[in-house]
Amino acid sequence: MTMKEPEKDPAQMRRGYTTGANATAATKAALLALITQEAVEQVDILLPIGETITFHMESCEFDEQRATCGVIKDAGDDPDATHGALICSEVSWLPGHGEVELDGGIGVGRMTKPGLPVPVGEAAINPVPRRMLRKVVAEVCNEYGIDRSVRVVISVPDGVEIAKKTLNERLGIIGGISILGTKGIVVPFSTAAYQASVVQAIKVARATGCEHLVLTTGGSSEKYAMRLYPELPQEAFIQMGDFVGFSLRHAKRQGASKVSLVGMMGKFSKIAQGVMMVHSKSAPVDFNFLAEIAADCGAPQELLEEVRGANTASQVGDLLHGIGNGIFFEKLCRHACRHSLHEIGGGLWVETVLTTMKGELLGRGAIDERDTRDRDRG
């Protein structure tokens, strides 16, 4: 029998480096190769967090007019789609003095929708990597006394395939991946990184005119949600993961008027309890609470005992679904709505939709912020 490897302690997990940091390192090496006409094997760059890191080149080619260097991205122990990708930079001379022209080549996406920090039509190279690239070019040129304009083209040969594993296309980033990073490092299982992606998705949805946002906990619930709201554009569907309260606050902050939460019993039972961060380790499911709702819905005493002794919220859902008690799920949904509105101080129409793993509707309920008095107090 194969023994399961123990899970790593997050504090001991190896960090990696962003696509922006790798692109900057490749650019510095390429510019040095272009200036010196010598192959460059490694360079040091200063990350936004103030650390100097050495990057080793995977490739380096040059002639008198241009040079191209590549770095293999190391994402550390983070489950990053771009881990192991080759990040390349081609640097060439332009007419003029002191200007830096940035663009994306093969495998770097291009912006086609508003709402992101890069204008429509430009390469998907985010603001911090852009500043890093411009700064490293200026520093190298100053060091060698060069007063020429430079063109930098970042490419990722496998970027088109890698992008299929991301949400880029939904965000309007077409043709490849984004060159990202605000600190230069990738923290394993980064909460901040996931939250940033949620905020980005909400901004895109609002910038493309979505008033009604649908927040789901993952891919399965999102597929069901898309069938439930076929009239909504793809941008309206946002995978919030475990960050319920965070996502609701940003939906309100960005001016959405309606939010639907779509998910399953496990995480949504916690929302109904008032837990707005629904990671499996965040808080236990309160089975006594679920039994109280079941009792209010007329469930028989023997079933209430089964609810109190259940192992999972999904098991409770199966029990109530099995006797056809749809009122239980409606009440649970309205509890989740009330706590969601309380979390953000009102201001939205909030709906909760409960579904099974197989995509069957268990129940739904909604409360309009213009009337937060729950009409179903029984």
Secondary structure, DSSP 8 states (H G I E B T S, - for coil): ---------GGGS--EE-HHHHHHHHHHHHHHHHHH-S---EEEEE-TTS-EEEEE-SEEEE-SSEEEEEEE---TTS--TTTT-EEEEEEEEESSSS-EEEEE-TEE-EE-SSSSSS-TTSBSB-HHHHHHHHHHHHHHHHHTT---EEEEEEE-TTHHHHHTTSSHHHHTEESEE-B--SSSEE-TT-HHHHHHHHHHHHHHHHHTT--EEEEESSHHHHHHHHHH-TTS-GGGEEE-TTBHHHHHHHHHHTT-SEEEEEE-HHHHHHHHHT-SB--TTT----HHHHHHHHHHTT--HHHHHHHHT-SSHHHHHHHHHHTT-HHHHHHHHHHHHHHHHHHHTS-SEEEEEEE-TTS-EEEEEEEEGGG-S-S---
